[in-house]
Amino acid sequence: MDFSIFGYLAAVCTAISFLPQAIKTVQTKKTEGLSLMTYVFLFFGSLFWFIYGIYSKDVPLVATNTLTTGFTFFIVFIILKNRK
């Protein structure tokens, strides 16, 4: 059995997990309840996983962290924009 399907399923679930927060943040423009430091660490963590995935040629890892890095960057951007 090819267990790589679990890597792809994990990639989809992990990446999509940030999408509802990103959508809610755009719709409500409210970020008071979001922790900037949490999303900064998530951003850098997913960025480093992305780099590692490229280096190790791990497609599920690259796919997951391409999306996760983008979503977390977007949330960090909105949090900082709302802090004026």
JOMO-V893309 format. One record per residue. N is the residue number from 1. RES is the residue in three letters. PHI is phi in whole degrees, -180 to 180 (999 if undefined). OMEGA is omega in radians with two decimals (NA if undefined). D_CENTER is the distance of its C-alpha to the mean C-alpha in whole Angstrom. Layout:
BEGIN
n=N res=RES phi=PHI omega=OMEGA d_center=D_CENTER
n=N res=RES phi=PHI omega=OMEGA d_center=D_CENTER
END
This chain:
BEGIN
n=1 res=MET phi=999 omega=3.11 d_center=29
n=2 res=ASP phi=-88 omega=-3.08 d_center=26
n=3 res=PHE phi=-82 omega=3.13 d_center=23
n=4 res=SER phi=-64 omega=3.08 d_center=21
n=5 res=ILE phi=-59 omega=3.12 d_center=20
n=6 res=PHE phi=-66 omega=3.07 d_center=19
n=7 res=GLY phi=-65 omega=3.12 d_center=16
n=8 res=TYR phi=-69 omega=3.09 d_center=15
n=9 res=LEU phi=-64 omega=3.09 d_center=15
n=10 res=ALA phi=-62 omega=3.13 d_center=13
n=11 res=ALA phi=-61 omega=-3.13 d_center=11
n=12 res=VAL phi=-64 omega=-3.10 d_center=11
n=13 res=CYS phi=-63 omega=-3.11 d_center=11
n=14 res=THR phi=-66 omega=-3.11 d_center=8
n=15 res=ALA phi=-66 omega=-3.10 d_center=6
n=16 res=ILE phi=-69 omega=-3.10 d_center=8
n=17 res=SER phi=-61 omega=3.14 d_center=8
n=18 res=PHE phi=-89 omega=-3.09 d_center=6
n=19 res=LEU phi=-63 omega=3.12 d_center=8
n=20 res=PRO phi=-58 omega=3.12 d_center=11
n=21 res=GLN phi=-67 omega=3.12 d_center=10
n=22 res=ALA phi=-63 omega=3.12 d_center=10
n=23 res=ILE phi=-64 omega=-3.14 d_center=13
n=24 res=LYS phi=-62 omega=3.14 d_center=15
n=25 res=THR phi=-64 omega=3.11 d_center=14
n=26 res=VAL phi=-67 omega=-3.08 d_center=15
n=27 res=GLN phi=-67 omega=-3.04 d_center=18
n=28 res=THR phi=-92 omega=-3.05 d_center=20
n=29 res=LYS phi=61 omega=-3.13 d_center=19
n=30 res=LYS phi=-102 omega=-3.14 d_center=19
n=31 res=THR phi=-130 omega=-3.06 d_center=17
n=32 res=GLU phi=-59 omega=-3.09 d_center=19
n=33 res=GLY phi=-87 omega=-3.12 d_center=18
n=34 res=LEU phi=-97 omega=3.13 d_center=15
n=35 res=SER phi=-87 omega=3.11 d_center=15
n=36 res=LEU phi=-60 omega=-3.09 d_center=14
n=37 res=MET phi=-62 omega=3.10 d_center=14
n=38 res=THR phi=-60 omega=-3.10 d_center=12
n=39 res=TYR phi=-72 omega=3.05 d_center=9
n=40 res=VAL phi=-66 omega=3.12 d_center=10
n=41 res=PHE phi=-66 omega=3.08 d_center=10
n=42 res=LEU phi=-63 omega=3.11 d_center=7
n=43 res=PHE phi=-59 omega=-3.10 d_center=6
n=44 res=PHE phi=-67 omega=3.09 d_center=9
n=45 res=GLY phi=-60 omega=-3.14 d_center=9
n=46 res=SER phi=-70 omega=3.07 d_center=6
n=47 res=LEU phi=-63 omega=3.13 d_center=9
n=48 res=PHE phi=-67 omega=3.05 d_center=12
n=49 res=TRP phi=-63 omega=3.10 d_center=11
n=50 res=PHE phi=-60 omega=3.13 d_center=10
n=51 res=ILE phi=-61 omega=3.11 d_center=14
n=52 res=TYR phi=-62 omega=3.13 d_center=15
n=53 res=GLY phi=-62 omega=3.08 d_center=14
n=54 res=ILE phi=-64 omega=-3.12 d_center=16
n=55 res=TYR phi=-60 omega=-3.09 d_center=19
n=56 res=SER phi=-92 omega=3.13 d_center=19
n=57 res=LYS phi=57 omega=-3.14 d_center=19
n=58 res=ASP phi=-102 omega=-3.03 d_center=17
n=59 res=VAL phi=-60 omega=3.12 d_center=16
n=60 res=PRO phi=-60 omega=3.13 d_center=14
n=61 res=LEU phi=-65 omega=3.11 d_center=12
n=62 res=VAL phi=-65 omega=-3.12 d_center=12
n=63 res=ALA phi=-61 omega=3.14 d_center=11
n=64 res=THR phi=-57 omega=-2.98 d_center=8
n=65 res=ASN phi=-83 omega=2.95 d_center=6
n=66 res=THR phi=-64 omega=-3.13 d_center=8
n=67 res=LEU phi=-69 omega=-3.10 d_center=6
n=68 res=THR phi=-62 omega=3.10 d_center=2
n=69 res=THR phi=-62 omega=3.12 d_center=4
n=70 res=GLY phi=-64 omega=-3.13 d_center=6
n=71 res=PHE phi=-65 omega=-3.11 d_center=5
n=72 res=THR phi=-69 omega=3.06 d_center=5
n=73 res=PHE phi=-61 omega=-3.13 d_center=7
n=74 res=PHE phi=-61 omega=3.14 d_center=9
n=75 res=ILE phi=-65 omega=3.09 d_center=9
n=76 res=VAL phi=-60 omega=3.13 d_center=11
n=77 res=PHE phi=-58 omega=-3.13 d_center=13
n=78 res=ILE phi=-66 omega=3.11 d_center=14
n=79 res=ILE phi=-59 omega=-3.13 d_center=15
n=80 res=LEU phi=-66 omega=3.12 d_center=17
n=81 res=LYS phi=-63 omega=-3.13 d_center=19
n=82 res=ASN phi=-77 omega=-3.12 d_center=20
n=83 res=ARG phi=-83 omega=-3.11 d_center=21
n=84 res=LYS phi=8 omega=NA d_center=24
END
